[in-house]
């Protein structure tokens, strides 16, 4: 059987797997329209999802298609471009057993200062929230576990809000009414503002240019602080956590998504095990309440760690 035949068969199995989930079907159509062979990967990713995860996948596909709008095909192409860039980083990681860059200065020079690169990078990452098992599973964990803890109360802060999806979920699924986003970039915050408006959350969040390393515990503290895929980009994640500790309310929570063995163009902090991720959180002044590890394509965690394939660790913690 040729790879083309395998891809066609995988697409047919995908269509049967998602049944009548129309938003997932639309997302698949966009991606497979520019990359038919990707059906083989997607089948592995989606065959590991139980009905609850498939429901979350459908809801997130709906949000992502609202954000992509008329640019859906363009963003699908950027998703394929991003996967090619990741394969380059994975090859470097396999050969050198380290990430390519070792400081924020280097990533700022080679990644963040390249406007075209960053546009395509962020576009591609948008689709990854649904298409990659580890990203979707971490979003599902976020809503399920924090809803049980917060019960709709309090104030939420996200540092580095990006596409706005975490704030959107906090406002919609966690039923939090008071939301704030911090970022160093006013341009990034404007993108978050536009995304929340497209998702029906216009005016629901205060967006502030703020350096997390200069955070001061003044004003009303937050009941939930979100750091999703942020700490791995910093020169000193422990210092950042220690400075943020004072803005978390008594009885409040910190939520962190942080990857292991995940070479990306702008990742600095290489963590190899969940224990290493837990140590950073502990050294930052927090006590871990829950941790879940979400693997590439849902493979068993020990296998993922042995193979050094990417894992996302989701951590709920409280200040000590």
C-alpha positions as a Markdown table, in Angstrom:
| # | Residue | x | y | z |
|---|---|---|---|---|
| 1 | Unk | 0.0 | 0.0 | 0.0 |
| 2 | Unk | 1.4 | 3.4 | -1.0 |
| 3 | Unk | 1.6 | 6.3 | 1.5 |
| 4 | Unk | -1.1 | 8.1 | -0.5 |
| 5 | Unk | -3.4 | 5.1 | 0.0 |
| 6 | Unk | -2.6 | 5.1 | 3.8 |
| 7 | Unk | -3.4 | 8.8 | 4.0 |
| 8 | Unk | -6.7 | 8.3 | 2.2 |
| 9 | Unk | -7.6 | 5.4 | 4.5 |
| 10 | Unk | -6.6 | 7.4 | 7.5 |
| 11 | Unk | -8.9 | 10.3 | 6.4 |
| 12 | Unk | -11.8 | 8.0 | 6.0 |
| 13 | Unk | -11.2 | 6.6 | 9.5 |
| 14 | Unk | -11.0 | 10.1 | 10.9 |
| 15 | Unk | -14.3 | 11.1 | 9.4 |
| 16 | Unk | -15.9 | 8.0 | 11.0 |
| 17 | Unk | -14.2 | 8.8 | 14.3 |
| 18 | Unk | -15.6 | 12.3 | 14.7 |
| 19 | Unk | -19.1 | 11.3 | 13.6 |
| 20 | Unk | -21.3 | 14.4 | 13.3 |
| 21 | Unk | -18.8 | 16.9 | 14.8 |
| 22 | Unk | -19.0 | 19.5 | 12.1 |
| 23 | Unk | -16.4 | 21.9 | 13.3 |
| 24 | Unk | -13.7 | 19.2 | 13.5 |
| 25 | Unk | -14.7 | 18.1 | 10.0 |
| 26 | Unk | -14.2 | 21.7 | 8.7 |
| 27 | Unk | -10.8 | 22.0 | 10.4 |
| 28 | Unk | -9.7 | 18.6 | 8.9 |
| 29 | Unk | -10.9 | 19.8 | 5.5 |
| 30 | Unk | -8.7 | 22.9 | 5.7 |
| 31 | Unk | -5.6 | 21.1 | 7.0 |
| 32 | Unk | -5.8 | 18.1 | 4.8 |
| 33 | Unk | -6.6 | 20.3 | 1.8 |
| 34 | Unk | -3.0 | 21.6 | 2.0 |
| 35 | Unk | -1.4 | 18.5 | 3.5 |
| 36 | Unk | -3.3 | 15.3 | 2.7 |
| 37 | Unk | -0.6 | 13.0 | 4.2 |
| 38 | Unk | -1.1 | 14.5 | 7.6 |
| 39 | Unk | -4.2 | 12.4 | 8.0 |
| 40 | Unk | -2.0 | 9.5 | 9.2 |
| 41 | Unk | -0.7 | 11.7 | 12.1 |
| 42 | Unk | -4.1 | 13.0 | 12.9 |
| 43 | Unk | -5.7 | 9.6 | 13.1 |
| 44 | Unk | -3.1 | 8.6 | 15.7 |
| 45 | Unk | -3.8 | 11.8 | 17.6 |
| 46 | Unk | -7.6 | 11.5 | 17.6 |
| 47 | Unk | -7.9 | 7.7 | 18.0 |
| 48 | Unk | -6.6 | 8.3 | 21.6 |
| 49 | Unk | -9.4 | 10.7 | 22.5 |
| 50 | Unk | -12.4 | 9.5 | 24.5 |
| 51 | Unk | -15.9 | 11.0 | 23.9 |
| 52 | Unk | -15.2 | 13.8 | 26.5 |
| 53 | Unk | -12.0 | 14.8 | 24.8 |
| 54 | Unk | -13.7 | 14.7 | 21.4 |
| 55 | Unk | -16.3 | 17.0 | 22.7 |
| 56 | Unk | -13.6 | 19.4 | 24.0 |
| 57 | Unk | -11.9 | 19.0 | 20.6 |
| 58 | Unk | -15.1 | 20.1 | 18.8 |
| 59 | Unk | -15.6 | 23.1 | 21.1 |
| 60 | Unk | -12.0 | 24.2 | 20.6 |
| 61 | Unk | -12.3 | 23.7 | 16.8 |
| 62 | Unk | -15.3 | 26.0 | 16.8 |
| 63 | Unk | -13.3 | 28.7 | 18.6 |
| 64 | Unk | -10.3 | 28.3 | 16.4 |
| 65 | Unk | -12.3 | 28.5 | 13.2 |
| 66 | Unk | -13.9 | 31.7 | 14.5 |
| 67 | Unk | -10.4 | 33.1 | 15.1 |
| 68 | Unk | -9.1 | 32.1 | 11.7 |
| 69 | Unk | -12.2 | 33.2 | 9.7 |
| 70 | Unk | -11.4 | 33.9 | 6.1 |
| 71 | Unk | -7.7 | 33.0 | 6.7 |
| 72 | Unk | -8.4 | 29.4 | 7.5 |
| 73 | Unk | -6.6 | 28.0 | 4.4 |
| 74 | Unk | -3.7 | 30.4 | 4.9 |
| 75 | Unk | -3.4 | 29.3 | 8.5 |
| 76 | Unk | -3.6 | 25.6 | 7.5 |
| 77 | Unk | -0.6 | 26.3 | 5.3 |
| 78 | Unk | 1.3 | 28.0 | 8.2 |
| 79 | Unk | 0.5 | 25.0 | 10.4 |
| 80 | Unk | 2.2 | 22.7 | 7.9 |
| 81 | Unk | 5.1 | 25.2 | 7.7 |
| 82 | Unk | 5.4 | 25.2 | 11.6 |
| 83 | Unk | 5.5 | 21.4 | 11.6 |
| 84 | Unk | 8.4 | 21.5 | 9.2 |
| 85 | Unk | 10.2 | 24.0 | 11.5 |
| 86 | Unk | 9.6 | 21.7 | 14.4 |
| 87 | Unk | 11.1 | 18.8 | 12.6 |
| 88 | Unk | 14.3 | 20.8 | 12.1 |
| 89 | Unk | 14.4 | 21.6 | 15.8 |
| 90 | Unk | 13.8 | 17.9 | 16.6 |
| 91 | Unk | 16.7 | 16.9 | 14.4 |
| 92 | Unk | 19.0 | 19.4 | 16.1 |
| 93 | Unk | 17.8 | 18.1 | 19.5 |
| 94 | Unk | 18.4 | 14.5 | 18.5 |
| 95 | Unk | 22.0 | 15.3 | 17.4 |
| 96 | Unk | 23.0 | 17.6 | 20.2 |
| 97 | Unk | 20.7 | 16.7 | 23.2 |
| 98 | Unk | 19.9 | 20.3 | 23.8 |
| 99 | Unk | 17.8 | 23.1 | 22.4 |
| 100 | Unk | 19.2 | 25.4 | 19.7 |
| 101 | Unk | 19.0 | 28.6 | 21.8 |
| 102 | Unk | 20.2 | 29.1 | 25.4 |
| 103 | Unk | 19.1 | 32.7 | 26.2 |
| 104 | Unk | 16.3 | 35.1 | 25.5 |
| 105 | Unk | 18.7 | 37.4 | 23.8 |
| 106 | Unk | 19.3 | 34.6 | 21.2 |
| 107 | Unk | 15.6 | 33.9 | 20.6 |
| 108 | Unk | 14.9 | 37.6 | 20.4 |
| 109 | Unk | 17.5 | 37.9 | 17.7 |
| 110 | Unk | 16.7 | 34.8 | 15.7 |
| 111 | Unk | 12.9 | 34.4 | 16.3 |
| 112 | Unk | 11.0 | 37.2 | 17.8 |
| 113 | Unk | 12.6 | 40.0 | 15.7 |
| 114 | Unk | 11.5 | 38.3 | 12.5 |
| 115 | Unk | 8.0 | 39.5 | 11.9 |
| 116 | Unk | 7.1 | 37.2 | 9.1 |
| 117 | Unk | 8.4 | 34.2 | 11.0 |
| 118 | Unk | 6.4 | 35.1 | 14.1 |
| 119 | Unk | 3.2 | 35.6 | 12.1 |
| 120 | Unk | 3.5 | 32.1 | 10.6 |
| 121 | Unk | 4.6 | 30.6 | 13.9 |
| 122 | Unk | 1.6 | 32.0 | 15.8 |
| 123 | Unk | -0.8 | 31.0 | 13.0 |
| 124 | Unk | 0.5 | 27.4 | 13.1 |
| 125 | Unk | 0.3 | 27.2 | 16.8 |
| 126 | Unk | -3.4 | 28.2 | 16.7 |
| 127 | Unk | -4.3 | 24.9 | 15.0 |
| 128 | Unk | -2.1 | 22.9 | 17.3 |
| 129 | Unk | -4.5 | 23.5 | 20.2 |
| 130 | Unk | -6.8 | 21.0 | 18.6 |
| 131 | Unk | -4.7 | 18.9 | 16.4 |
| 132 | Unk | -2.0 | 17.9 | 18.9 |
| 133 | Unk | -3.2 | 15.5 | 21.5 |
| 134 | Unk | -1.0 | 17.0 | 24.3 |
| 135 | Unk | -2.3 | 20.5 | 23.7 |
| 136 | Unk | -6.0 | 19.6 | 23.6 |
| 137 | Unk | -5.7 | 17.2 | 26.6 |
| 138 | Unk | -4.1 | 20.0 | 28.6 |
| 139 | Unk | -6.9 | 22.4 | 27.8 |
| 140 | Unk | -9.4 | 19.7 | 28.9 |
| 141 | Unk | -7.6 | 19.2 | 32.1 |
| 142 | Unk | -7.6 | 23.0 | 32.7 |
| 143 | Unk | -11.3 | 23.3 | 32.5 |
| 144 | Unk | -12.2 | 20.1 | 34.3 |
| 145 | Unk | -9.9 | 20.3 | 37.3 |
| 146 | Unk | -10.0 | 24.1 | 37.9 |
| 147 | Unk | -13.8 | 24.3 | 37.6 |
| 148 | Unk | -14.0 | 21.8 | 40.5 |
| 149 | Unk | -11.6 | 24.0 | 42.6 |
| 150 | Unk | -12.8 | 27.5 | 41.7 |
| 151 | Unk | -16.6 | 27.0 | 41.4 |
| 152 | Unk | -17.0 | 30.2 | 39.4 |
| 153 | Unk | -15.4 | 32.5 | 42.0 |
| 154 | Unk | -12.7 | 35.1 | 41.8 |
| 155 | Unk | -10.3 | 36.9 | 39.5 |
| 156 | Unk | -8.0 | 35.4 | 36.9 |
| 157 | Unk | -4.7 | 36.6 | 35.5 |
| 158 | Unk | -3.0 | 35.2 | 32.5 |
| 159 | Unk | 0.6 | 36.2 | 31.7 |
| 160 | Unk | 1.4 | 36.0 | 28.0 |
| 161 | Unk | -2.1 | 35.5 | 26.8 |
| 162 | Unk | -1.3 | 34.9 | 23.1 |
| 163 | Unk | -4.3 | 33.7 | 21.2 |
| 164 | Unk | -6.6 | 34.4 | 24.1 |
| 165 | Unk | -7.9 | 30.8 | 24.3 |
| 166 | Unk | -7.0 | 30.2 | 28.0 |
| 167 | Unk | -8.7 | 33.5 | 29.1 |
| 168 | Unk | -11.7 | 32.5 | 26.9 |
| 169 | Unk | -12.0 | 29.1 | 28.6 |
| 170 | Unk | -11.7 | 30.8 | 32.0 |
| 171 | Unk | -14.5 | 33.2 | 31.2 |
| 172 | Unk | -16.7 | 30.6 | 29.5 |
| 173 | Unk | -16.1 | 27.3 | 31.2 |
| 174 | Unk | -14.8 | 28.4 | 34.6 |
| 175 | Unk | -17.4 | 31.1 | 34.8 |
| 176 | Unk | -15.0 | 33.7 | 36.0 |
| 177 | Unk | -16.2 | 37.3 | 35.4 |
| 178 | Unk | -13.0 | 39.3 | 36.3 |
| 179 | Unk | -10.1 | 38.6 | 33.9 |
| 180 | Unk | -6.8 | 40.3 | 33.3 |
| 181 | Unk | -3.9 | 39.7 | 30.8 |
| 182 | Unk | -0.3 | 40.8 | 31.1 |
| 183 | Unk | 2.2 | 41.0 | 28.3 |
| 184 | Unk | 5.3 | 42.9 | 27.5 |
| 185 | Unk | 4.0 | 43.6 | 24.0 |
| 186 | Unk | 1.2 | 46.0 | 23.4 |
| 187 | Unk | 0.8 | 44.4 | 19.9 |
| 188 | Unk | 0.4 | 41.0 | 21.5 |
| 189 | Unk | -2.3 | 42.3 | 23.8 |
| 190 | Unk | -4.2 | 43.9 | 20.9 |
| 191 | Unk | -4.2 | 40.5 | 19.3 |
| 192 | Unk | -5.6 | 39.0 | 22.5 |
| 193 | Unk | -8.3 | 41.8 | 22.6 |
| 194 | Unk | -9.3 | 41.0 | 19.0 |
| 195 | Unk | -9.4 | 37.3 | 19.6 |
| 196 | Unk | -11.7 | 37.7 | 22.7 |
| 197 | Unk | -14.0 | 39.9 | 20.7 |
| 198 | Unk | -14.3 | 37.3 | 17.9 |
| 199 | Unk | -15.1 | 34.7 | 20.6 |
| 200 | Unk | -17.9 | 36.8 | 22.1 |
| 201 | Unk | -15.9 | 38.1 | 25.1 |
| 202 | Unk | -15.5 | 41.7 | 24.0 |
| 203 | Unk | -14.6 | 43.9 | 27.0 |
| 204 | Unk | -14.5 | 41.0 | 29.4 |
| 205 | Unk | -10.8 | 41.3 | 30.2 |
| 206 | Unk | -8.5 | 44.1 | 31.3 |
| 207 | Unk | -5.3 | 44.0 | 29.1 |
| 208 | Unk | -2.1 | 45.5 | 30.6 |
| 209 | Unk | 1.4 | 46.0 | 29.4 |
| 210 | Unk | 3.3 | 44.5 | 32.4 |
| 211 | Unk | 6.7 | 42.8 | 33.0 |
| 212 | Unk | 6.1 | 39.8 | 35.1 |
| 213 | Unk | 9.6 | 40.1 | 36.6 |
| 214 | Unk | 8.5 | 43.5 | 38.0 |
| 215 | Unk | 5.2 | 42.3 | 39.5 |
| 216 | Unk | 4.3 | 43.8 | 42.8 |
| 217 | Unk | 1.7 | 42.4 | 45.3 |
| 218 | Unk | -0.5 | 45.5 | 45.3 |
| 219 | Unk | -4.2 | 45.8 | 44.7 |
| 220 | Unk | -6.6 | 42.8 | 44.8 |
| 221 | Unk | -4.8 | 39.5 | 44.3 |
| 222 | Unk | -5.9 | 36.9 | 41.8 |
| 223 | Unk | -7.6 | 33.7 | 42.6 |
| 224 | Unk | -6.1 | 32.0 | 39.5 |
| 225 | Unk | -2.8 | 32.9 | 37.7 |
| 226 | Unk | -2.2 | 31.1 | 34.4 |
| 227 | Unk | 1.2 | 30.6 | 32.9 |
| 228 | Unk | 0.6 | 28.4 | 29.8 |
| 229 | Unk | 3.7 | 27.6 | 27.8 |
| 230 | Unk | 5.5 | 30.6 | 29.1 |
| 231 | Unk | 8.2 | 29.4 | 31.6 |
| 232 | Unk | 10.2 | 27.5 | 29.0 |
| 233 | Unk | 10.8 | 30.8 | 27.1 |
| 234 | Unk | 12.4 | 32.6 | 30.1 |
| 235 | Unk | 16.1 | 32.9 | 31.2 |
| 236 | Unk | 15.1 | 32.4 | 34.8 |
| 237 | Unk | 11.7 | 30.8 | 35.3 |
| 238 | Unk | 12.2 | 30.3 | 39.1 |
| 239 | Unk | 12.7 | 34.1 | 39.6 |
| 240 | Unk | 9.5 | 34.8 | 37.6 |
| 241 | Unk | 7.5 | 32.4 | 39.8 |
| 242 | Unk | 8.9 | 33.9 | 43.0 |
| 243 | Unk | 7.9 | 37.4 | 41.8 |
| 244 | Unk | 4.4 | 36.3 | 40.8 |
| 245 | Unk | 3.8 | 34.5 | 44.1 |
| 246 | Unk | 2.7 | 37.7 | 45.8 |
| 247 | Unk | -0.2 | 38.3 | 43.3 |
| 248 | Unk | -1.8 | 35.0 | 44.0 |
| 249 | Unk | -4.6 | 35.3 | 46.6 |
| 250 | Unk | -4.7 | 33.3 | 49.8 |
| 251 | Unk | -6.5 | 30.1 | 48.8 |
| 252 | Unk | -5.8 | 30.9 | 45.1 |
| 253 | Unk | -4.1 | 28.7 | 42.5 |
| 254 | Unk | -1.4 | 28.8 | 39.9 |
| 255 | Unk | -1.9 | 26.9 | 36.7 |
| 256 | Unk | 1.1 | 26.0 | 34.6 |
| 257 | Unk | 1.5 | 24.3 | 31.3 |
| 258 | Unk | 5.2 | 23.5 | 30.7 |
| 259 | Unk | 6.7 | 21.1 | 28.1 |
| 260 | Unk | 9.3 | 18.4 | 28.4 |
| 261 | Unk | 11.7 | 17.4 | 25.6 |
| 262 | Unk | 9.9 | 19.8 | 23.2 |
| 263 | Unk | 12.3 | 21.4 | 20.8 |
| 264 | Unk | 10.8 | 24.6 | 19.3 |
| 265 | Unk | 12.4 | 27.6 | 17.7 |
| 266 | Unk | 12.0 | 29.7 | 20.9 |
| 267 | Unk | 12.3 | 27.2 | 23.7 |
| 268 | Unk | 15.1 | 27.8 | 26.2 |
| 269 | Unk | 14.5 | 25.7 | 29.3 |
| 270 | Unk | 14.9 | 22.0 | 28.7 |
| 271 | Unk | 13.1 | 19.8 | 31.2 |
| 272 | Unk | 13.4 | 16.0 | 30.8 |
| 273 | Unk | 11.0 | 14.6 | 33.4 |
| 274 | Unk | 7.8 | 15.7 | 35.3 |
| 275 | Unk | 9.9 | 15.8 | 38.4 |
| 276 | Unk | 12.1 | 18.5 | 36.8 |
| 277 | Unk | 9.0 | 20.5 | 36.1 |
| 278 | Unk | 7.8 | 20.0 | 39.7 |
| 279 | Unk | 11.1 | 21.2 | 41.0 |
| 280 | Unk | 10.9 | 24.5 | 39.2 |
| 281 | Unk | 7.4 | 25.1 | 40.6 |
| 282 | Unk | 8.6 | 24.2 | 44.1 |
| 283 | Unk | 11.7 | 26.4 | 43.9 |
| 284 | Unk | 9.4 | 29.2 | 42.7 |
| 285 | Unk | 7.6 | 29.1 | 46.1 |
| 286 | Unk | 4.5 | 26.9 | 45.3 |
| 287 | Unk | 3.2 | 23.6 | 46.5 |
| 288 | Unk | 1.9 | 21.3 | 43.9 |
| 289 | Unk | -1.7 | 20.1 | 44.3 |
| 290 | Unk | -2.1 | 18.2 | 41.0 |
| 291 | Unk | 0.0 | 17.3 | 38.0 |
| 292 | Unk | -1.0 | 15.6 | 34.7 |
| 293 | Unk | 1.3 | 14.7 | 31.8 |
| 294 | Unk | -0.1 | 14.9 | 28.3 |
| 295 | Unk | 2.0 | 13.1 | 25.7 |
| 296 | Unk | 2.4 | 13.3 | 21.9 |
| 297 | Unk | -0.4 | 11.3 | 20.3 |
| 298 | Unk | -1.4 | 10.0 | 23.8 |
| 299 | Unk | 1.4 | 7.4 | 24.0 |
| 300 | Unk | 2.3 | 6.0 | 27.5 |
| 301 | Unk | 4.4 | 8.5 | 29.5 |
| 302 | Unk | 7.3 | 6.1 | 30.2 |
| 303 | Unk | 7.6 | 5.4 | 26.4 |
| 304 | Unk | 7.5 | 9.2 | 25.7 |
| 305 | Unk | 10.2 | 9.9 | 28.3 |
| 306 | Unk | 12.5 | 7.1 | 26.9 |
| 307 | Unk | 12.1 | 8.3 | 23.3 |
| 308 | Unk | 12.4 | 12.0 | 24.4 |
| 309 | Unk | 9.3 | 12.9 | 22.6 |
| 310 | Unk | 7.3 | 16.0 | 23.6 |
| 311 | Unk | 5.2 | 16.0 | 26.7 |
| 312 | Unk | 3.1 | 18.8 | 28.2 |
| 313 | Unk | 2.9 | 18.9 | 32.0 |
| 314 | Unk | -0.2 | 20.6 | 33.5 |
| 315 | Unk | 0.3 | 21.7 | 37.1 |
| 316 | Unk | -2.1 | 23.2 | 39.6 |
| 317 | Unk | -0.3 | 24.7 | 42.6 |
| 318 | Unk | -0.8 | 27.0 | 45.6 |
| 319 | Unk | 1.7 | 29.5 | 47.1 |
| 320 | Unk | 3.5 | 28.5 | 50.3 |
